[in-house]
Amino acid sequence: MKIMKKKFIIANWKMNPSTSDEAQRLVKSVLTAQIPKDVELIFTPPFVYLEAIKKLLPKEIKLAAQNISWAERGAYTGEISGLMLKNLGCSYVIIGHSERRYKIGETDEMINLKLKAAFKAGLTPVLAVGEKEQNDDIVKILTRQLKNAFKDLEAPEVGRLMIAYEPVWAIGTGISDTPDHALSAALLIRKIVGNLYTADWASDLPVLYGGSVTEENAADFIGQTGINGALVGGASLEVLEFTKIIKATQTND
């Protein structure tokens, strides 16, 4: 496995905060901290704040969307296309987040179509995968999720994405995974992708951890050689905690 120096920290705000002013204050506060040069910091605000947040970001800080439509245009009320996101300045988009899978009912087929739409629009997808319960068959679940997500996708396309391993039982519960198990899951993801394509593609694939990431545990997860960063939820809305998580990328170099 190749060792990737670059780390990715993604702030997934979900359906927060309540106003654009709050969103802008949050970004401005985070940007007063020194961002390590080997960290790609990515903000993922709700759709309604994307344009305002983009105006605040220096070119090295990236913008992501929380979702994307599988359609390019047309009669899809309430949907946002990849081209719209690209034109707003997004570089990334989260696809398949567990909250959309299990609370909204997104299927593997829908996720596959959204991946294709993201690639077509020139966006880098952050594909979220993970088991729902601690005693679930992780090999079976991750194999199914990845195989179905990548249906009809060629290796060069898959090589343009990131994967976030997020065990559902650890999201918003305050119960984080262990660093060793998260690393095992990251290695399993690369093995599955390697079986679907080639080991070379899999070794280059950035795999992030998501699930109750805090300032206390961030360094333990991010410091693992096979984990390339973190998808941070609630903690990304707290300026002091989030900046400590960003700094944690340097703790275990």
C-alpha positions in Angstrom: 0.0 0.0 0.0 1.3 3.4 -0.9 1.6 6.0 1.9 -0.3 9.1 1.1 1.0 12.2 2.8 -2.0 14.5 2.1 -4.8 14.4 4.6 -8.4 15.5 3.9 -10.7 17.1 6.5 -14.3 17.5 5.5 -16.7 19.6 7.5 -20.2 18.2 7.0 -22.6 20.7 8.5 -25.7 18.7 7.6 -28.8 20.9 8.1 -27.0 23.5 10.1 -26.7 26.4 10.9 -30.0 28.3 10.8 -28.8 31.5 9.0 -26.3 32.5 6.4 -24.7 35.0 8.8 -24.0 32.1 11.2 -22.6 30.0 8.4 -20.3 32.8 7.3 -19.1 33.6 10.9 -18.3 29.9 11.3 -16.1 29.8 8.2 -14.4 33.1 9.0 -13.5 31.8 12.5 -12.1 28.5 11.3 -10.0 30.4 8.7 -8.3 32.4 11.4 -6.5 29.2 12.4 -3.4 28.1 10.6 -4.3 25.3 8.2 -1.4 22.8 7.7 -0.1 22.8 4.1 -0.5 19.1 3.7 -4.2 19.3 4.6 -7.1 19.7 2.1 -9.8 21.4 4.1 -13.3 21.0 2.6 -16.5 22.8 3.8 -19.8 21.1 3.1 -22.6 23.6 4.0 -26.3 23.3 3.0 -27.1 24.2 -0.6 -28.5 27.6 0.4 -25.1 28.7 1.7 -22.8 27.4 -1.0 -22.5 30.7 -2.9 -21.9 32.8 0.2 -19.3 30.4 1.6 -17.5 30.1 -1.7 -16.8 33.9 -1.7 -15.1 33.6 1.7 -12.7 30.7 0.8 -9.1 31.1 -0.5 -8.4 28.9 -3.5 -6.7 26.2 -1.4 -9.8 25.6 0.7 -12.4 23.6 -1.2 -16.2 23.6 -1.3 -18.4 20.5 -1.3 -22.1 19.8 -1.6 -24.0 17.4 0.7 -26.0 15.8 -2.2 -26.5 15.8 -5.9 -29.3 14.8 -8.3 -28.7 12.0 -10.8 -30.4 14.1 -13.5 -28.6 16.8 -15.4 -31.7 19.1 -15.8 -35.5 19.0 -16.2 -38.6 18.3 -14.2 -37.0 17.3 -10.9 -38.5 19.7 -8.4 -36.3 20.3 -5.5 -33.2 18.7 -7.0 -29.8 20.2 -7.6 -27.7 19.1 -10.6 -24.0 18.5 -10.8 -23.6 21.4 -13.3 -25.3 23.7 -10.8 -22.9 22.7 -8.1 -19.9 23.0 -10.3 -20.9 26.5 -11.4 -21.3 27.5 -7.7 -17.7 26.5 -7.2 -18.0 23.0 -5.7 -15.1 20.6 -6.1 -16.6 17.7 -4.1 -19.9 16.2 -3.3 -20.9 13.7 -0.6 -22.8 10.7 -2.0 -24.4 7.9 -0.1 -24.2 9.3 3.4 -25.9 6.9 5.9 -28.5 9.5 6.9 -29.6 9.6 3.3 -29.5 5.9 3.0 -31.4 5.0 6.1 -33.5 8.1 6.9 -34.4 9.2 3.3 -34.3 5.8 1.6 -31.5 6.2 -1.0 -30.8 2.9 -2.7 -27.6 1.5 -4.1 -29.0 2.1 -7.5 -29.6 5.8 -6.8 -26.1 6.2 -5.4 -24.6 4.6 -8.5 -26.5 7.1 -10.7 -25.4 10.0 -8.5 -21.8 8.9 -8.8 -22.1 8.9 -12.6 -23.7 12.4 -12.5 -20.9 13.7 -10.3 -18.2 12.4 -12.6 -19.9 13.8 -15.6 -20.0 17.2 -14.0 -16.4 17.1 -13.1 -16.9 16.8 -9.3 -15.0 14.5 -7.0 -17.4 12.3 -5.1 -16.9 11.4 -1.5 -18.7 8.0 -1.3 -19.9 7.1 2.2 -20.2 3.4 3.1 -20.5 1.5 6.4 -22.5 -1.0 8.4 -25.6 -0.1 10.4 -25.0 -2.2 13.6 -21.8 -3.2 15.4 -22.5 -6.9 14.9 -23.3 -6.6 11.2 -21.3 -8.6 8.6 -19.0 -5.8 7.5 -17.4 -7.8 4.7 -20.8 -8.6 3.2 -22.2 -5.0 3.6 -19.2 -3.1 2.3 -18.8 -5.5 -0.7 -22.4 -5.0 -1.6 -22.3 -1.2 -1.2 -19.1 -0.8 -3.2 -20.0 -3.3 -5.9 -23.4 -1.7 -6.5 -22.1 1.9 -6.3 -19.4 1.2 -8.9 -21.7 -0.6 -11.4 -20.7 0.3 -15.0 -17.9 2.6 -13.8 -14.4 2.2 -15.3 -11.3 2.3 -13.2 -10.1 5.8 -14.2 -13.4 7.2 -12.9 -13.2 5.3 -9.6 -9.7 6.6 -9.3 -11.1 10.1 -9.0 -13.2 9.6 -5.9 -12.7 9.3 -2.1 -14.4 6.9 0.2 -15.6 7.7 3.7 -16.0 4.7 6.0 -18.7 5.7 8.5 -20.1 3.0 10.7 -23.7 4.1 11.2 -23.8 3.1 14.8 -21.1 5.7 15.5 -22.7 8.6 13.8 -24.1 11.2 16.1 -24.1 8.7 19.0 -20.9 9.8 20.8 -19.7 6.3 20.4 -16.7 6.3 18.0 -15.2 3.3 16.3 -11.7 2.2 17.5 -8.7 3.3 15.4 -7.7 -0.3 14.8 -11.1 -1.3 13.5 -11.4 1.8 11.4 -8.0 0.9 9.8 -9.1 -2.6 9.2 -12.2 -1.3 7.5 -10.1 1.0 5.3 -7.9 -1.9 4.3 -11.0 -4.0 3.6 -12.4 -1.2 1.4 -9.2 -1.1 -0.6 -9.2 -4.9 -0.9 -12.7 -4.9 -2.3 -12.0 -2.1 -4.7 -8.8 -4.0 -5.7 -10.8 -7.1 -6.5 -13.3 -5.1 -8.6 -10.6 -3.3 -10.5 -6.9 -3.5 -9.8 -4.7 -3.3 -6.7 -3.0 -0.2 -8.1 -6.2 1.8 -8.2 -7.1 0.6 -4.7 -3.8 1.6 -3.2 -4.2 5.2 -4.5 -7.7 5.5 -3.1 -8.1 8.0 -0.3 -10.2 6.5 2.6 -11.5 8.7 5.3 -13.1 7.9 8.7 -16.4 9.4 9.8 -18.4 8.8 12.9 -18.3 10.8 16.2 -14.9 12.3 15.3 -13.8 14.7 18.2 -10.7 16.6 19.2 -9.9 13.8 21.6 -9.9 10.9 19.1 -9.1 12.7 15.8 -5.3 12.1 16.0 -5.8 8.4 16.7 -7.9 8.0 13.5 -6.1 10.4 11.2 -2.7 9.1 12.3 -3.3 5.7 10.9 -1.2 5.1 7.8 -4.2 3.7 5.9 -6.6 6.5 6.9 -6.4 9.7 4.8 -8.5 12.0 6.9 -11.9 12.5 8.5 -15.4 13.3 7.6 -16.5 15.4 10.6 -20.1 16.0 11.5 -21.2 17.8 14.6 -17.7 18.8 15.8 -17.3 20.8 12.6 -19.9 23.3 13.9 -17.8 24.0 17.0 -14.9 26.3 16.0 -12.4 25.5 18.7 -13.0 21.7 18.5 -12.9 21.7 14.7 -9.6 23.7 14.6 -8.1 21.2 17.0 -9.2 18.3 14.7 -7.5 20.0 11.8 -4.3 20.4 13.8 -4.5 16.7 14.8 -3.4 15.9 11.2 0.1 16.9 12.2 0.2 15.0 15.5 1.2 11.6 14.1 3.3 12.5 11.0 
